[in-house]
């Protein structure tokens, strides 16, 4: 099996939650391991305003960047799994 390296930027809504980054990093890392991915590095990039908000209530999000490795189908499985998470707003996975 060929392993590839990916950079996944996950934006989540921290509205109404205290210390949400500390809770979301292990939760998202567990989801990545569940789809047979391996987390090598996590970086919290902080909260940023959206250029194009999808709703009036959510105008900003907290950005987490994961360096992960896995097979070629892992990004598709990860996106499908993250769609089920209510806090996750946007997901960008690119090959590194």
Secondary structure, DSSP 8 states (H G I E B T S, - for coil): ---EEEEEEEEE--TT-TTHHHHHHHHHHHHHHHTT-EEEEEEEEEEEE-SS-SSSS--EEEEEEEEEEE-TTHHHHHHHHHTT-SSEEEEEEEE-
